[in-house]
């Protein structure tokens, strides 16, 4: 019997027995009562001493490439990278730099996210920059879409919808950022390739061009203001993520150097104009952790890609990305957003860490009090899917996937899509960030596989070839709950348990370096284990590479599969 006939028979039978199946959509899975609970020991061992202290990172979990701006009236806005996830570029708001609330996304329409299909998950949207232009009271978000080029969107209300993308074909390279000067003139600074053939791998330049805000176009010549980096003789790599600031008439150019891994850093230059010439600080870098003992306790690594902001009382603070690895550099959280005060030398150079200074995991800010929007420490995220739209914590891959899911009546219903999470396409996968090394997460699922390819459950996803699946499907014609490691060659079944129950509870527990799994058929009164603990490093950046963190989410597919082993 071919698949189409089988599906038609199953659909008719399901309707007759009361199972919910979308017309013409094939099988579906229904999820309810999702819960995620952070359990990190660090937060238990080191409670915050006062209400004015906060934990670093300020945005735990994969919130990378932070950019920050202020409107000068006490409002701060953060923008973060999302690569191939949708909606793109979350926008966070704060009044004190410590309590942050997501108020929207800059890219909420597929028309703003061209060519995501076909890209690796670490493609898509790179390193957004958010700036406020007081001359026209407009917010700008400029970024790189790896599959389409550099573009910006703008709005007068960063909590609402942003414009359609305006592409800048004359701005080549990556990591563009706006600079709006006090005289009303505007500029774009970004990373680009070297003159002709690069002298070595990672040889890049920083370029600046003036920008006409009335006509939304670049004017004049794009000039190279940095070639190679701070110390050209040392062949520095990847001078990227640049920003320009006018501080009391002196122009500061700040860039990352060293790549985004353990060699990452932030460096600073001074100049007399937005076009320089720029002179580097002789004590650069102004921020790094690359010189520290890798065996220190509670390490912070990969610090760099920073942006600076001034508070109304004249203080300067910096946001930047960094990682919190466990043993052997393994972590599943990705690059997170940290916050530190900016210090100044007597001769006017800003810095966040000196050599041998560790990025602190507890910081004091005298004028900030932790409130309801504080996101640090251990916390619980639950979703009963009571509304008709997804909460902002949820993301999909490469598109809005609205033809693959519905929300309402305390359920998230996922269609068994013919696309899998291993395809560079839009799967039926609704996911959220891991924000703790130690966590518990679970969901209730209502699902009956229709054939050998139907499967649904929880999916830990790093990229197309590094995943763990835990859910229901058919193995050798038997309904099972099974655990599989998904790789480039298909799904390797690590363990399975027969399960005829239509309704199951699924649970994942992480200890940072290992993951364990269990399911229940009686509403959580009893849990069936028998699944091996698996190595969490499989989905880590140290193993898989890439620019994102590991996601956890709800998944359904009918894509043909290759089972490489069965136990």
Buried (B, 14 or more C-beta within 10 A) or exposed (E): EEBEEEBEEBBEEBEEEEBEBBEEBBBBBBBBBBBBBBBBEBBEEEEBEEEBBBBBBBBBBBBBBBBBBBBEEEEBBBBBBBBBBBBBBBBBBBBBBBBBBBBBBBBBBBEBBBBBBEBBBBBBBBBBBBBBBEBBEBBBBBBBBBBBBBBBBBBEEBEEBBBEBBEBEEBBBBBBBBBBBEEEBBBBBBBBBBEEEEEEEBBBBBBBBBBEBEEEEBEEEBBBBBBBBBEEEEEBBBBBBBBBBBBEEEBBBBBBBBBBBBBBBBBBBBBEBBBBEBEBBEEBBBBBBBEBEEEEEEBBBBBBBBBBBBBEEEBBBBBBBBBBBBEEBBBBBBBBBBBBBBBEEEEEBBBBBEEEBBBBBBBEBEEBBBEEBBBBBBBEBEBEBEEEEBBBBBBBBBBBBEEBBBBEEBBBBBBBBBBBBBBBBBBBBBBBBBBBBBBBBBBBBBBBBBBBBBBBBBBBBBBBEBBBBBBBBBBEEEBBBBBBBBBEEBBBBBBBBEBEBBBBBBBBBBBBBEBBBBBBBEEBEEBBEEBBEBBBBBBBBBBBEBBBBBBBBBBBBBBEBEBBEBE
